[in-house]
């Protein structure tokens, strides 16, 4: 009950009170359908809650209790200013059968968008978003003061976060988190904080589960926003059909379960489009500042939200030229929000803004000129249209056909004439074809083009902002996709506007006969359109079924909880370098979800003298200093020893993500880590024995991951791999390695291995099939030259590549399988 009450306060109460306040012609809002009134209550409340979170976190004062207090205080203030006269007068429209459509969309969203991915690990954008949001919830600030960073002495910083010599930030704490000052430990996430602010709210409502559910909630809100904006433009049947189709598409299902900012942009952008249409076209003054505030929030979400801002402003200008003025209350919130955004980019987000700056510097002169001409034309049109009825009539007459011509010409060019050449990459040249072929279908695309023509001809001035925003997003991203071309990863670009907008146009074309707005062949066109949409729905459902049955990284949270339980609050965990293995992605949630002291090495070969001095300082501050690795790190020294603490190997489901190819199946992402404690050194033993693939993480370097087969644990070597062995006794004279060529095919070169101890070559052997011992003599002068210190063995192997040789999926360069090494 407490959680439900908190949810009501955060997501409904202040917006409902404001929406019912007797301001700005309340009777117009009372005339809206009951379901849209409730939608606006939720959107307004969420917008206010997000603004409160951002404001409090910017002042380092956020907590969930303060958010609840702020929302309740706003609701009370609105009610008091209205003298508690919150009943609609005249009475509002009662709920009717139309309420069933949004309720059905909510039900579909709950079915298809949950359970959410367990993506809280680092390494990619989703984990960064999740951990940013949880840090806001736990620490109450946008810029975290990380004491683990500030406790690292200056002489040891290069071990973990060497300076990048960048004016915007000092170094990287984890992938996606920038250290602004190593002295104070100031760390900020890579991405703007609006989406993380919503994750913080979800975390406050229901912990880590609530944080994960946030994405699905945004996706359901996106379905509703698409429906309500589309219903106003093309009617309920087409809007409901488009929203339903959207819930079935692969892109929507995948990203509704997967942390990303695009689903947030979809919800806020379509809400802003609906608000600007209500304000400017329908003459409801209440929605003018609402649309402005939603646009400002979009700026704090992603930088490419400026495309939506540009499209909506262009639509507002065209509407103003045609005689529909926008209320002056639209501009003050936009101006204030833009100034705050400028401060935000210059302050906490100064590292983030480098990417847009780099993009801007790569624009050509004609692109800058085209933008300047567009701005100048918009200004001239606005000024001339306000004074000249002739200009207004001309714009009113020509804007729809010109927009249609631009869209049709660009679509035909991108489909049939555009090809990769020179600096034009294939994934940019074929971006539209990729979208249509894999995610939309050609029949749906033809219907969308027809629908665009019909809607733009008949209803352009009913919602110019929507049509121009859809055009702007399409031209921008189909010109250059601006993202790594892994299919699902790249498909995020289509999610906020292109996919839902195209579906609205396709549904409008299919149901035009049913609606009877442009054509009168109701009996023929209506049934055909319904059958077309049903076939499209069946196709989308079939294609998305594998995604629906998959939960990305399911089970990783319980594994992380067990790992975190092994690390105490007063321990320091040192994690191997990003260059060694994927174990480093576990470091981020250990630090920023489970509040452990964690440092990630910058190199798999750190300076041992500096590390020894750091260990001396760390042992004085922390109860234990631990090491976690799985790929190999050269850390052994006579100044400390290590003892095993724990070891675990587990797999979690990860969907296939090939470059420039459609994902095909679920694979298992394996984690194999061992946990060690640094302890005082032990006297050197007369012999050394190491079981490769078991507790070898501080002995091996540049090997492939641990493997098991037929009772053997081993690692594949590379062209050059290293094994660090314990201190040699003076009488040591034989190094023996148990190796196998792994069944190397005849088409590959023989498996020859040359072994070196330090700089001395011990010999070369040809490794056969099946594990067997291969011994090398150690000259007496070599053994006596390094008393008391670990020494490094170097294996130089001829390699082969299974993918190149056999056509298998394994694209590794493989040397030999190494099972065990002894020195006697």
C-alpha positions in Angstrom: 0.0 0.0 0.0 2.9 2.4 0.7 4.4 1.7 -2.7 1.0 2.2 -4.4 0.4 5.5 -2.5 3.9 6.7 -3.5 3.2 5.8 -7.1 0.0 7.9 -7.0 1.8 10.9 -5.6 4.7 10.6 -8.1 2.8 9.7 -11.3 -0.7 11.2 -10.9 -1.5 13.6 -8.1 0.2 16.9 -9.0 -0.7 16.6 -12.7 -4.3 15.8 -11.9 -4.6 18.8 -9.7 -3.0 21.1 -12.2 -5.1 19.7 -15.0 -8.3 20.4 -13.1 -7.2 23.9 -12.0 -9.6 26.7 -13.2 -7.0 28.3 -15.5 -6.6 28.8 -19.2 -10.2 27.8 -20.3 -10.7 24.7 -18.2 -13.9 23.9 -20.0 -11.8 23.0 -23.1 -9.9 20.4 -21.1 -13.2 19.1 -19.7 -14.4 18.5 -23.2 -11.5 16.0 -23.9 -12.2 12.3 -23.6 -11.8 10.9 -20.1 -8.9 8.6 -21.2 -7.0 11.6 -22.6 -7.6 13.6 -19.4 -6.1 10.8 -17.4 -3.2 10.5 -19.8 -2.4 14.2 -19.3 -2.6 13.9 -15.6 0.1 11.1 -15.7 2.3 13.0 -18.2 2.2 16.2 -16.2 2.9 14.4 -13.0 5.9 12.5 -14.4 7.2 15.7 -16.0 7.1 17.5 -12.6 8.6 14.5 -10.8 11.5 14.4 -13.3 12.1 18.1 -13.0 12.2 17.8 -9.2 14.6 14.9 -9.3 16.9 16.8 -11.7 16.8 20.0 -9.6 17.4 18.3 -6.3 20.2 16.1 -7.8 21.9 19.2 -9.3 22.0 20.6 -5.8 23.2 17.3 -4.3 20.0 17.0 -2.3 17.9 14.4 -3.9 16.1 11.6 -2.0 12.9 9.7 -2.7 11.3 11.2 0.4 12.1 14.7 -0.8 10.6 13.9 -4.2 7.3 12.7 -2.5 7.3 15.9 -0.4 7.9 18.1 -3.5 5.1 16.4 -5.5 2.7 16.6 -2.6 3.6 20.3 -2.0 3.0 21.1 -5.7 -0.4 19.4 -5.6 -1.3 21.3 -2.4 -0.1 24.6 -3.9 -2.1 24.1 -7.1 -5.2 23.2 -5.1 -4.8 26.1 -2.8 -4.3 28.6 -5.7 -7.5 27.2 -7.2 -9.2 27.5 -3.8 -9.8 23.8 -4.0 -12.3 24.2 -6.8 -11.1 21.3 -8.8 -14.4 19.9 -10.2 -14.8 20.6 -13.9 -17.5 23.1 -14.5 -19.3 22.4 -16.8 -18.9 18.7 -16.0 -16.3 16.7 -17.9 -17.2 14.1 -20.4 -17.9 10.8 -18.8 -15.8 7.7 -19.7 -17.2 5.9 -22.8 -16.4 2.8 -24.8 -13.3 4.7 -26.1 -11.7 4.1 -22.8 -11.3 0.4 -23.8 -8.7 1.2 -26.5 -6.0 2.7 -24.2 -6.7 0.1 -21.5 -6.2 -2.6 -24.2 -2.8 -0.9 -25.1 -1.8 -0.9 -21.5 -2.7 -4.6 -21.2 -0.7 -5.4 -24.4 2.3 -3.5 -23.1 2.2 -5.4 -19.8 2.2 -8.6 -21.7 4.9 -7.8 -24.2 7.2 -5.4 -22.5 7.9 -7.5 -19.3 10.0 -9.0 -17.8 12.7 -6.4 -18.2 16.3 -7.2 -19.0 18.7 -7.7 -16.1 21.2 -5.3 -17.8 23.0 -3.7 -14.8 26.5 -4.7 -15.8 28.9 -2.3 -17.5 30.5 -2.2 -20.9 27.6 -0.6 -22.9 25.1 2.2 -22.8 22.3 0.2 -21.1 24.4 -0.5 -18.0 25.6 3.1 -17.9 22.0 4.4 -17.8 21.0 1.9 -15.1 23.9 2.7 -12.9 23.6 6.4 -13.4 20.0 6.2 -12.2 20.8 4.1 -9.2 23.6 6.4 -8.2 21.1 9.3 -8.2 18.8 7.2 -6.0 21.6 6.2 -3.6 23.7 9.3 -3.5 21.3 12.0 -4.4 23.4 13.8 -6.9 24.3 14.1 -10.6 28.0 14.3 -10.0 29.0 11.5 -7.6 31.9 12.1 -5.1 33.5 8.7 -5.2 35.7 8.2 -2.2 37.3 5.1 -3.7 38.8 7.4 -6.4 39.9 10.2 -4.0 41.6 7.6 -1.7 43.9 6.5 -4.5 47.3 8.3 -3.9 48.5 10.5 -6.7 51.5 8.3 -7.5 49.2 5.3 -8.1 46.5 6.9 -10.2 48.0 5.7 -13.5 47.5 2.2 -12.4 43.7 2.6 -12.5 42.8 5.8 -14.3 45.6 7.4 -16.2 44.9 11.0 -17.4 43.4 11.3 -20.8 44.8 14.8 -21.1 41.3 16.1 -21.9 40.0 19.5 -20.9 36.6 18.1 -20.2 37.5 15.3 -17.9 40.5 13.7 -16.2 40.0 10.0 -17.0 37.5 7.1 -17.1 36.3 5.6 -13.9 34.3 2.8 -15.6 33.2 2.7 -19.2 30.6 5.4 -19.5 31.7 7.3 -16.3 34.1 10.2 -16.4 36.4 11.3 -13.5 36.2 15.1 -13.4 38.6 15.5 -10.5 40.7 12.7 -9.0 41.4 14.8 -5.9 37.7 15.1 -4.9 36.6 11.9 -6.6 34.0 13.8 -8.7 32.6 11.3 -11.2 29.7 11.9 -13.7 27.9 9.5 -16.0 28.4 9.9 -19.8 24.7 10.4 -20.7 22.2 13.2 -19.8 20.2 12.5 -16.7 16.5 12.6 -17.6 16.2 8.9 -18.2 18.4 8.0 -15.2 16.2 10.3 -13.1 13.2 8.1 -14.0 15.3 5.0 -13.1 16.0 6.7 -9.7 12.2 7.1 -9.2 11.7 3.4 -10.1 14.4 2.5 -7.7 12.8 4.5 -4.9 9.4 2.8 -5.6 10.6 -0.8 -5.7 14.4 -1.1 -5.5 16.4 -2.7 -8.3 13.3 -4.4 -9.7 11.5 -1.0 -10.0 14.6 0.5 -11.7 14.5 -2.3 -14.3 10.7 -1.9 -14.8 11.2 1.8 -15.7 11.9 1.1 -19.3 8.7 -1.0 -19.8 6.6 1.7 -18.1 8.0 4.3 -20.5 7.3 2.0 -23.4 3.6 1.7 -22.4 3.4 5.5 -22.0 4.9 5.7 -25.5 2.1 3.5 -26.9 -0.5 5.7 -25.3 1.2 8.9 -26.6 1.3 7.5 -30.1 -2.3 6.6 -29.8 -3.6 9.9 -28.5 -1.5 12.0 -30.9 -2.6 9.8 -33.8 -6.2 9.7 -32.8 -6.4 13.5 -32.9 -4.9 13.5 -36.4 -6.2 10.4 -38.3 -8.9 9.1 -36.0 -9.1 6.4 -33.3 -9.3 3.3 -35.6 -6.1 4.2 -37.4 -4.3 5.4 -34.3 -5.3 2.3 -32.3 -4.2 0.0 -35.2 -0.8 1.8 -35.4 -0.2 1.6 -31.7 -1.2 -2.1 -31.7 1.2 -2.8 -34.6 3.9 -0.9 -32.8 3.5 -3.1 -29.7 4.2 -6.1 -32.0 7.3 -4.9 -33.8 10.7 -6.4 -33.0 12.2 -3.0 -32.3 9.5 -1.9 -29.8 9.5 -5.2 -28.0 13.3 -5.4 -27.7 13.8 -1.8 -26.5 10.8 -1.9 -24.2 12.7 -4.5 -22.2 16.2 -3.1 -22.7 17.5 0.0 -21.0 17.6 2.9 -23.5 16.6 6.5 -23.8 14.7 6.1 -27.1 11.6 4.8 -25.5 11.5 7.8 -23.3 11.9 10.1 -26.3 9.0 8.3 -28.0 6.7 9.0 -25.1 7.7 12.6 -24.5 8.0 13.5 -28.2 4.5 12.3 -29.1 3.1 13.9 -26.0 4.8 17.2 -27.0 3.4 16.9 -30.5 -0.1 16.4 -29.1 0.3 19.3 -26.7 1.5 21.7 -29.4 -1.4 20.7 -31.7 -3.9 21.2 -28.9 -2.3 24.6 -28.1 -1.8 26.1 -31.5 -4.3 24.4 -33.8 -7.1 23.7 -31.3 -6.6 26.9 -29.4 -6.2 25.5 -25.9 -3.9 27.9 -24.2 -3.2 25.4 -21.3 -1.1 23.2 -23.5 1.3 25.9 -24.8 3.6 25.9 -21.7 3.0 22.1 -21.4 4.4 21.5 -24.8 7.3 23.8 -24.1 8.2 22.0 -20.8 8.1 18.6 -22.5 10.5 19.9 -25.2 12.8 21.2 -22.5 12.8 17.8 -20.8 13.7 16.1 -24.1 16.8 18.3 -24.2 17.9 16.7 -20.9 17.3 13.2 -22.4 19.5 13.0 -25.6 21.2 15.6 -27.8 19.4 14.3 -30.9 16.2 15.5 -29.3 17.0 18.8 -31.0 15.7 17.2 -34.2 12.3 16.9 -32.6 12.6 20.4 -31.2 13.4 21.7 -34.7 10.5 19.8 -36.3 8.0 21.1 -33.7 9.3 24.7 -34.0 9.1 24.5 -37.8 5.5 23.3 -37.5 4.7 26.1 -35.1 6.2 28.6 -37.5 4.3 27.3 -40.5 1.1 27.3 -38.5 1.7 30.8 -37.3 2.3 31.9 -40.9 -1.0 30.3 -41.9 -2.8 32.3 -39.3 -2.7 30.2 -36.2 -0.6 32.0 -33.6 1.0 30.2 -30.7 0.3 31.5 -27.2 3.1 33.6 -25.7 3.2 31.3 -22.7 5.0 28.8 -24.9 8.2 30.8 -25.0 9.2 31.6 -21.4 9.6 28.0 -20.3 11.5 27.2 -23.5 13.8 30.1 -23.0 14.4 29.4 -19.3 14.9 25.7 -20.0 17.3 26.4 -22.8 19.4 28.5 -20.5 19.4 25.8 -17.9 20.4 23.3 -20.6 23.3 25.5 -21.6 24.5 25.6 -18.0 24.1 21.8 -17.8 26.2 21.2 -20.9 28.9 23.6 -19.8 28.9 22.1 -16.3 28.2 18.4 -15.5 27.9 17.4 -19.1 30.9 19.1 -20.6 32.4 15.7 -21.6 29.1 14.6 -23.3 28.9 17.7 -25.4 32.2 16.8 -27.1 30.4 14.3 -29.3 27.9 16.9 -30.8 30.9 19.2 -31.3 32.8 16.5 -33.1 29.7 15.9 -35.3 29.4 19.6 -36.0 33.0 19.9 -37.0 32.6 17.2 -39.6 29.7 18.9 -41.3 30.6 20.4 -44.7 30.2 23.9 -45.8 27.1 23.3 -47.9 25.4 21.6 -44.9 26.1 24.6 -42.7 24.8 26.8 -45.5 21.7 24.8 -45.9 21.0 25.0 -42.2 21.5 28.8 -42.2 19.3 29.2 -45.2 16.5 27.2 -43.5 16.7 29.3 -40.4 16.7 32.5 -42.5 13.7 31.3 -44.5 11.8 30.4 -41.4 12.4 33.9 -39.9 11.4 35.6 -43.1 8.3 33.5 -43.5 7.3 34.3 -39.9 7.8 38.0 -40.3 6.2 38.2 -43.8 3.3 35.9 -43.0 2.4 38.1 -40.0 2.1 41.2 -42.3 0.9 39.8 -45.7 -2.2 37.7 -46.3 -0.8 36.8 -49.7 2.3 35.2 -48.2 0.1 33.4 -45.7 -2.1 32.0 -48.6 1.0 31.0 -50.6 2.6 29.1 -47.7 -0.8 27.5 -46.9 -1.1 26.3 -50.5 2.5 25.2 -51.2 3.7 23.8 -47.9 1.8 20.4 -48.2 2.9 19.6 -51.8 6.5 20.6 -51.2 6.7 18.4 -48.1 5.2 15.5 -50.0 7.6 16.0 -53.0 10.6 16.1 -50.7 9.6 12.9 -48.8 8.7 10.9 -52.0 11.9 12.0 -53.8 14.1 11.2 -50.8 12.5 7.8 -50.3 12.8 6.8 -54.0 16.5 7.9 -54.0 17.3 6.0 -50.8 15.6 2.9 -52.0 16.8 2.6 -55.6 19.7 5.0 -56.3 21.8 5.4 -53.2 24.9 3.1 -52.9 28.0 2.9 -50.8 30.9 4.8 -52.4 33.9 6.7 -51.2 33.3 8.0 -47.7 29.6 6.8 -47.7 29.5 3.7 -45.6 27.2 0.8 -46.6 25.1 1.0 -43.4 24.5 4.7 -44.1 23.7 4.2 -47.8 21.3 1.4 -47.1 19.8 2.6 -43.9 16.3 3.0 -45.3 16.5 -0.4 -47.0 17.6 -2.0 -43.7 14.6 -0.4 -41.9 12.1 -1.5 -44.5 13.5 -5.0 -45.2 14.1 -6.2 -41.6 11.7 -4.1 -39.4 8.9 -2.6 -41.4 8.2 -4.6 -44.7 7.9 -3.2 -48.2 4.0 -3.4 -48.3 3.9 -1.4 -45.1 6.3 1.1 -46.5 4.3 1.6 -49.6 1.2 2.1 -47.5 3.1 4.5 -45.3 4.1 6.6 -48.3 0.5 6.6 -49.6 -0.8 7.5 -46.1 1.7 10.4 -45.9 0.5 11.8 -49.2 -3.1 11.5 -48.2 -2.6 12.9 -44.7 -0.3 15.7 -45.9 -2.8 16.7 -48.6 -5.9 16.7 -46.5 -4.7 17.3 -43.0 -1.3 19.1 -43.1 -2.6 22.2 -41.3 -4.3 20.0 -38.7 -0.9 19.0 -37.4 2.0 20.4 -39.3 4.4 19.8 -36.4 3.8 16.0 -36.6 4.4 15.8 -40.4 7.5 18.0 -40.3 9.0 16.2 -37.3 8.5 12.8 -39.0 10.1 14.2 -42.1 13.1 15.7 -40.2 13.8 12.5 -38.3 13.6 10.5 -41.5 15.9 12.8 -43.5 18.4 13.0 -40.7 18.8 9.3 -39.8 18.3 7.8 -43.2 21.0 10.2 -44.5 23.5 9.0 -41.8 22.5 6.5 -39.1 25.3 7.7 -36.8 25.7 4.6 -34.7 27.5 1.2 -34.8 25.7 -0.9 -37.3 24.8 -3.9 -35.1 21.2 -4.4 -36.1 19.2 -4.1 -32.9 21.7 -1.5 -31.6 21.3 0.5 -34.8 17.5 0.1 -34.8 17.2 2.4 -31.8 17.4 5.3 -34.2 14.0 4.3 -35.7 12.2 4.0 -32.4 11.3 7.5 -31.2 9.6 8.9 -34.3 10.2 7.0 -37.6 8.7 3.7 -36.7 5.5 4.9 -34.9 5.1 7.8 -37.4 5.3 5.4 -40.4 2.9 3.0 -38.8 0.4 5.8 -38.3 0.7 6.7 -41.9 0.3 3.1 -43.0 -2.8 2.6 -40.8 -4.3 5.8 -42.1 -3.8 4.6 -45.7 -5.3 1.2 -44.9 -8.4 2.5 -43.0 -9.1 5.6 -45.2 -12.2 3.9 -46.6 -13.4 3.0 -43.1 -13.0 6.6 -42.0 -14.4 8.0 -45.3 -12.4 11.3 -45.0 -10.8 11.2 -48.4 -12.4 8.3 -50.3 -15.9 7.0 -50.3 -15.3 3.4 -51.2 -16.1 2.2 -47.7 -17.3 -1.2 -48.5 -14.3 -2.1 -50.7 -11.4 -0.2 -49.1 -12.4 -0.8 -45.5 -12.3 -4.7 -45.5 -9.1 -4.7 -47.7 -7.4 -2.3 -45.2 -8.4 -4.4 -42.2 -7.1 -7.6 -43.8 -3.9 -5.8 -44.8 -3.3 -4.6 -41.2 -4.2 -8.1 -39.8 -1.6 -9.7 -42.1 0.9 -7.1 -41.1 0.2 -7.7 -37.4 0.6 -11.5 -37.9 4.0 -10.9 -39.6 5.2 -8.6 -36.8 4.1 -11.0 -34.1 5.8 -13.9 -35.8 9.1 -12.1 -36.3 9.2 -10.7 -32.8 8.3 -14.0 -31.1 12.0 -15.0 -30.4 12.6 -11.6 -28.8 9.4 -12.0 -26.7 10.7 -15.2 -25.2 14.1 -13.8 -24.4 15.3 -11.8 -21.3 18.7 -10.3 -21.8 21.2 -11.3 -19.2 18.6 -13.2 -17.1 20.1 -14.4 -13.9 23.1 -12.0 -13.7 21.6 -10.1 -10.7 21.5 -13.1 -8.3 25.1 -13.9 -9.4 26.2 -10.4 -8.7 24.4 -10.5 -5.3 26.4 -13.6 -4.3 29.6 -12.0 -5.5 28.9 -8.8 -3.6 28.3 -10.8 -0.4 31.8 -12.1 -0.6 33.2 -8.6 -0.6 32.8 -6.7 2.6 32.2 -2.9 3.1 35.7 -2.4 4.3 37.4 -4.4 1.5 39.0 -3.0 -1.6 38.5 -5.0 -4.8 41.0 -4.6 -7.7 39.6 -5.9 -11.0 41.7 -6.9 -14.0 42.0 -4.6 -17.0 39.4 -4.2 -19.7 42.1 -5.6 -22.1 42.2 -8.9 -20.2 38.6 -10.2 -20.3 34.9 -9.1 -19.8 35.1 -9.5 -16.0 35.6 -5.8 -15.7 31.9 -5.3 -16.6 31.0 -6.7 -13.2 33.0 -4.0 -11.5 30.5 -1.2 -12.3 27.4 -2.7 -10.5 29.6 -3.9 -7.6 30.6 -0.3 -7.1 27.5 1.7 -8.1 24.7 -0.7 -7.2 26.1 -2.7 -4.3 28.3 0.1 -2.9 31.6 -1.8 -2.8 35.1 -0.2 -3.1 36.2 -1.2 -6.6 39.1 -0.2 -8.8 39.8 -1.4 -12.4 43.4 -1.8 -13.5 44.2 0.2 -16.6 46.6 -2.4 -18.0 47.1 -6.2 -17.7 50.8 -5.4 -17.1 50.8 -2.8 -14.3 54.1 -1.4 -12.9 54.9 -3.8 -10.0 56.9 -1.4 -7.9 54.1 1.2 -8.0 51.5 -1.5 -7.3 53.5 -2.7 -4.3 53.6 0.8 -2.9 49.8 1.2 -3.5 49.2 -2.2 -1.7 51.1 -0.9 1.3 48.8 2.2 1.5 45.7 0.2 0.7 46.3 -2.4 3.5 46.5 0.5 6.0 43.1 1.8 4.9 41.1 -1.4 4.0 40.7 -4.6 5.9 41.4 -6.7 2.8 42.7 -6.0 -0.7 41.2 -8.5 -3.2 41.8 -9.2 -6.8 39.2 -10.4 -9.3 40.2 -11.7 -12.7 39.6 -14.3 -15.4 41.7 -13.3 -18.4 45.2 -13.0 -17.0 47.2 -10.2 -15.3 50.9 -10.0 -14.6 50.9 -9.0 -10.9 53.1 -11.6 -9.2 56.0 -10.3 -7.2 58.2 -11.3 -4.3 56.7 -8.4 -2.2 53.3 -10.0 -1.8 51.5 -13.3 -2.1 47.9 -14.3 -3.1 45.5 -16.8 -1.7 42.3 -17.9 -3.4 39.0 -16.7 -1.9 36.4 -17.9 -4.4 35.9 -18.9 -8.0 32.8 -19.2 -10.2 31.9 -19.8 -13.8 28.4 -19.0 -15.1 26.6 -18.2 -18.3 23.8 -15.7 -19.0 21.7 -15.4 -22.2 22.8 -12.7 -24.6 21.2 -12.1 -28.0 23.3 -12.4 -31.1 24.6 -9.0 -32.3 26.5 -9.4 -35.6 27.9 -6.4 -37.5 25.6 -5.4 -40.4 23.6 -8.7 -40.2 20.2 -9.5 -38.6 20.5 -11.2 -35.1 19.8 -14.9 -35.4 19.8 -16.7 -32.0 20.5 -16.5 -28.3 24.0 -17.3 -27.2 25.4 -17.8 -23.8 27.8 -15.1 -22.5 30.2 -16.8 -20.1 31.8 -15.2 -17.1 34.7 -17.1 -15.4 36.2 -15.2 -12.5 38.4 -16.0 -9.5 38.7 -14.0 -6.4 42.1 -13.7 -4.5 43.3 -11.9 -1.4 46.7 -10.2 -1.3 48.7 -11.6 1.6 52.3 -11.5 2.9 54.7 -13.4 0.6 55.6 -17.0 1.3 59.2 -18.4 1.0 59.9 -19.7 -2.5 59.3 -23.4 -3.0 61.7 -25.8 -4.7 59.2 -26.7 -7.4 56.4 -24.9 -9.1 53.2 -26.4 -10.6 50.3 -24.5 -12.2 47.0 -26.0 -13.4 46.1 -23.8 -16.4 42.4 -22.9 -16.4 42.1 -23.2 -12.6 43.3 -20.3 -10.4 45.8 -19.1 -13.0 44.5 -15.5 -13.4 47.7 -14.0 -11.9 50.0 -16.3 -13.9 48.8 -16.0 -17.5 48.8 -13.2 -20.0 47.5 -13.0 -23.5 45.8 -16.4 -23.4 42.2 -17.0 -24.5 39.5 -17.7 -21.8 39.5 -20.7 -19.6 37.9 -23.9 -21.1 37.1 -27.4 -20.0 36.9 -30.6 -22.2 36.9 -34.3 -21.3 38.1 -33.6 -17.8 40.9 -31.2 -18.8 41.1 -27.6 -17.9 43.1 -25.5 -20.4 43.5 -22.2 -22.3 44.3 -21.7 -25.9 47.5 -19.7 -26.4 47.8 -16.9 -29.0 50.7 -16.1 -31.3 52.6 -14.9 -28.2 51.4 -15.8 -24.7 53.0 -15.6 -21.3 53.1 -17.6 -18.1 54.6 -16.2 -14.9 56.0 -18.9 -12.7 57.0 -18.6 -9.0 60.5 -17.8 -8.0 63.0 -20.3 -9.3 65.2 -22.2 -6.9 68.9 -22.4 -7.8 68.5 -26.1 -8.6 65.6 -25.8 -11.0 66.5 -27.3 -14.3 63.4 -28.5 -16.2 60.2 -26.7 -17.4 57.4 -29.0 -18.6 54.3 -28.0 -20.3 51.3 -30.3 -21.1 50.0 -29.2 -24.5 47.8 -30.3 -27.4 47.4 -28.9 -30.8 43.6 -29.3 -30.4 43.1 -31.4 -33.5 44.6 -28.8 -35.8 43.3 -29.6 -39.4 45.7 -30.5 -42.2 45.0 -27.2 -43.9 46.5 -25.3 -41.0 50.3 -24.9 -40.3 51.8 -27.4 -37.9 51.7 -26.4 -34.2 55.2 -25.3 -33.5 55.9 -23.7 -30.1 59.1 -21.9 -29.1 59.6 -21.4 -25.3 61.6 -18.6 -23.8 62.5 -18.0 -20.1 63.1 -14.3 -19.8 65.3 -13.5 -22.8 66.8 -17.0 -23.2 65.3 -19.4 -25.7 64.8 -22.8 -24.2 63.8 -24.6 -27.4 61.1 -25.3 -30.0 58.8 -28.3 -30.1 56.0 -29.5 -32.5 52.9 -30.2 -30.5 50.7 -33.1 -31.5 47.1 -34.1 -31.0 46.1 -35.0 -27.4 47.6 -33.6 -24.3 51.2 -34.7 -23.6 54.3 -33.3 -21.7 56.9 -31.3 -23.5 60.0 -30.6 -21.4 62.7 -27.9 -21.8 66.0 -27.7 -20.0 66.8 -24.6 -17.9 70.4 -23.6 -18.1 71.9 -23.3 -14.6 73.0 -19.7 -15.2 69.4 -18.7 -16.0 68.0 -20.2 -12.8 70.7 -18.5 -10.7 70.2 -15.1 -12.3 66.8 -14.4 -10.9 66.8 -15.6 -7.3 63.6 -14.9 -5.3 61.6 -13.3 -8.1 58.9 -14.7 -10.3 60.0 -15.2 -13.9 58.0 -15.1 -17.2 57.8 -17.9 -19.7 57.0 -16.8 -23.3 55.2 -19.2 -25.7 55.5 -18.3 -29.4 53.1 -20.4 -31.4 52.1 -20.8 -35.0 48.4 -19.9 -35.2 45.3 -20.8 -37.2 41.9 -19.3 -37.4 38.9 -21.8 -37.5 36.7 -19.3 -39.3 39.1 -18.7 -42.0 40.3 -22.3 -42.3 37.0 -24.2 -41.7 34.3 -21.5 -42.0 33.2 -22.1 -38.4 31.8 -19.2 -36.2 35.0 -19.2 -34.1 37.1 -16.3 -35.3 39.9 -16.6 -32.7 43.6 -16.9 -33.7 44.5 -20.1 -31.9 47.9 -21.4 -30.9 47.9 -24.6 -28.8 45.9 -25.8 -25.8 48.0 -25.5 -22.6 46.8 -27.6 -19.6 49.6 -27.5 -17.0 53.1 -26.3 -16.4 55.7 -27.4 -13.9 59.2 -26.2 -13.0 61.4 -28.7 -11.2 
